[in-house]
Amino acid sequence: MQIDVHSHILALSANPAFTAAYGREGSLCICRSQGQLPVHRRPTEEEWVASGYAEDAWPTIGAAQSLADHEGFDKIVLLAVSPQYLDGELIGTVDNAGLTEVAGPPHPEKCNDYIADIVRQSPDRFVGFASVNPLYQGPDRAVEELQRAVVDLGLSGLKLYPMYQHWSPDDRDLAFPVFAKAADLGIPVMVHQAGSTRIDAKMELGRPALLDEVGREFRDLTVILAHCGIPWVDEAMFLLTKHPNFYADLSYHIATVSRRRLFTWLSSLEDYFVPLEKLFFGSDYPGFLYEPVALREKLLGVNDEAQSLGVDPIDQRKLEAIMGDNAAAVLWGDGA
């Protein structure tokens, strides 16, 4: 089985101009590192266009496009983005292109309704994770929305974005009611405990260690650390050794390292007491450089590096399990 446990869909703002500016901010470092944009001054509009990031280069991704870009994948986890204000703009998952049957004008408060509708379009392939923001309208409202998203809409998990929304996952007043409701509902929680190229994101709220208190308090809750905690990868991996129900997805991290570095890192984990069974494949589609098929080939081909390094290869069955069976065992219990 092949599962992408970390993907996004639709749009992030009802304002196309804001979406373009947001996308450019996140891609600036990538384009600069690849020599596509100047480093010591702001790019001109002409330079942005030449790099491939024109203002109209931010299409709304729908179900058909996601399925086409996930050729060979059995399941695709779609992650909602809950409402938050950024530079005065209310952002979150919205349907700007009429790709769902959710009524009314696009609005981030409907983020979970949009994800549920996309899942209904292809229930054999899509798995939906809800999202709530306890800082947006308070933790009580967030708990109510999570209940609705899971019980009424049929979503299967929860995705949280503390560093973007400026709250800490170890906040007992804001965050713990949400984790408690997820535990009551018996759903997994994926948390963005990692860095970000967004200027407004608070790095101090991205540290994986902030989930340690969650692991101590909610010992039966399944927690998935998004992006392997990059740049605090060792810190994130140590949490996996400490908390039996903690896991991590490879998205973002897998795109930032060479295949050789990926091989040597994966080869080291079991010596670090991290079973490879605790890792899930994720792409962060449709983000920059995050092509699911290419990243799948990168992961499954890492053993080609073993001979030139003069070391033993990784058990290929464990690599294949990272591609899906590990997540299936956690999400559905029987690996089916």
Steps between C-alpha positions, in 0.01 A plus 500: 500500500617854420369795701588868492416605855574869445331684214293812450224597259291795379629851589614685813332837447195638328724781372711387199745790539562410863545134404766600246685718751486223760632246254784725391605557860529126558680432173748790513769302684459205263533712188799685643678177593450375145637818347166604353462820700746758637611458861606852598190689390129443452408340165330707234166395357676393181736278698211337685328425171820356351544273803155350440322682780282749317200634691269264312720194562307384807215279380237353729573128533193279471433131549578402140836680501602347832413150382688552173811620684485201736527230236537159663398615849222310674409770752555876527452679832356848447578746779269791573647837598296670773423874501758754612573864437820587315580861418131581548385225262294205623657193342436126507379231262250648254340396172541790258425303187168332580659155522281396794129513577551705817251786483574871520800718426850366582582530870770335716244414769372236256845336476382167638188498283718546191727210594204275579345579162821416314523171691145414391605550138745208526453322834717203401802723440464803727524515880408830664658662806317789663668810640408738783668809642438548874621860481252600226175481698620335819559138604132425571404590145796303366388192693145538365629528145721194540203302628294610198780431253551143619148393602290687243741543209683168539856633504761258629765706680615845604775732372625785720717801408629657826796699366293658223209585728714618793399259776704232673405130502594477868255776596263327743226759455507538122638174362423227750119513455556429129736209569254365759214507249715325239582231759129461582421466129780248451657684207869567417637852528763633260681810624721735303789498746772610259642812346347713229619743234205728577617820668201524735537142628644492853800269504495468879158334473627245244732306730404129512581490874184704563310177432672320788240626746226380264655153494514488878143620546327307218681169494248318281479778240663435162718799410668547160782754483479665162817553296721296740533819704744659253735671592475326839501152350702334778271654759194369318648154463578485871134567575423193289727293723340636816129495422356167376220666300709767328580473128642733231439570134782560253351798318718809454801319652516249213502784246786690665760223512681315223425133445837414660427705810154344519657154488757572771237660723256210465785255558583669831155507653480151645832557678330810641217270623253625239326212321452575131143383556441838669552690175229584246543627144369850443555744214349836611342513152446733319778705659824593331721200409245264654410267214361177652619265224854643492530489879373141502774404254756679715402306811471159337830551316719595796666157510676584175728711723603206720758339271690821427514570873611145578222438751208261529174599332183569695248217500296585190185376671542770762527768232188370331320503836592867549318561172169391650470195719636680807235770474227250418580300813464813713204661322293187445654244732518208261720642225212475253 
